[in-house]
C-alpha cells in the first residue's frame, strides 16, 4: 500500500553540515535563505514539495536563479490562471481575480490602446460575455428610458431583465427617433443605444448626429460596435460615452473565446465599471482573456481583409438584383432580391458610413433570395460557408436569421465573411444559390 509520510517537524534541524556546505550561496543570502534551502531539502518526495518546491528554490537563491521561472522575457504574452495572490508588503498588487488579474489587466490595457486614438486615450473593461457588458452599461447609467430599435435580440433580453429588477420603474424602451427629435422624446439621464451597423441588415446610425442631439438634452450615448470594431469605426472619437463590444466576434475572431467589453474615454467611469463588475461577478475567465489578447495582435489584418472581401461579395451579388444595371447578364439574375451592406452606393446611409467608418464597411452583409425555400436551403448547400450563428471569425458563416428572430424577413440570410480568398467564396455562393433556386 502507498503510504504518504510527512517529514518530522524537526527535519529541518537535522540537516547535516555536508548539505549546507554545498550551498554557501544560500548562507550568504541570510538565515531566511538558509532555512528555505533546508526546508526544500527535507521536503523532497512529499506533497509539500509538489506545492512549494519552486518558491522555496527562489527563496533559497538556488543555482537556477529567479530568471529560470520568470515570464518577463516572454515574447508571447504569458497566461496567468491564478485566482488569488500573495499579499504584497507594499500593499500594491493583485489580491483576488474577481477584482483584478494580470492577464486581464494586460488585455484591458491593449484593448484600450486599440480603441483609443492619438491624444484621446480609451479605457477598456472586460466581461464574461457581450450581454454581461450590456448589463453593466445599463446598470451603471440607470436610465428611465432607453432609445433602441431592432438589432441584437439579446440586448432586448437584458433590458427586460432590468425592467423586472427595477419593478418597471426604469429601462422603458422607446423606439429610436430621428436625431432631430431626441430632445423632445428624451430627458436628462436617458440613454440612446446605437447598434451600428445593425444586426442583421447592416443599417447605419449617424453617431455624430445623435451625439450632438443627445448632448443638448443631457442624454448618454452608448454604441454597440460589434459589427464594426477598430480599425473600422471608433465611436468614442465621435463623442459616444461608451462603446460596447461582444469580443466573442471580431475582437477575439477565432470562434473560441466568449467575452464582452466596454470602452470609455473617462478613466473614472472605467474604475466605476470595474467596481460594479467585482460586485456582480461578471469577470471573464483567464483563458478567454488570453485568447482575446492573442487575437488583438492580428485584429487589423483580419478585420480589414474581411471588410474588403465582404464589400466585393456584396457588390457582386448586388449586380444580380433587379435595380442593378445589366442585371440580366449576371449568372444569378432573378435569384437575388436585395443586398444590404454600407459599402454599396445604393445603401441609404452610404455617405454617413463612409464618414464614420473610415477603416472599412464591415465583414458582414445581408442578402435576400427570391424565395423562402431557397433562403432556408442555402446554408446547408454551401461548402466554405458554415451554417452557424455568430460572426467575426476567420471562417465564413451564414445563417437564415428567421430561425432565431420571427421579425426578420424569411428571405434574408446574414453572411459573416472570413479570411478565405474572394474567388473561392464567390464560386461557392454562385454554385449553391443556383442549386437551391432550382429545387
Secondary structure, DSSP 8 states (H G I E B T S, - for coil): --------TTTGGG--HHHHHTTHHHHHT-HHHHHHHHHHHHHTTSHHHHHHHHHHHHHHT-TT-GGGG--TT-SS------SB----TTS-S--BTTT--HHHHHHHHHHHHHH-BTTB--EEEEESSHHHHHHHHHHHH--SEEE--SS-HHHHHHHHHHHHHTTTSS-EEE----GGGHHHH--TT-EEEEESS-TTT-----HHHHHHHHHHHT-EEEEE-TTS-TTT--GGGGT-SEEEE-TTTTTT-SS----EEEEES-HHHHHHHHHHHHHHT----HHHHHHHHHHHTTHHHHHHHHHHHHHHHHHHHHTTSTTSTTGGGSTTTTTEEEEE-TTSTTSTTHHHHHHH-TT-S-SEEEEEESSHHHHHHHHHH-SSSEE-S---SSS-EEEEGGGT-TTS-TTEEEEE--SS-HHHHHHHHHHHHHHHHH-
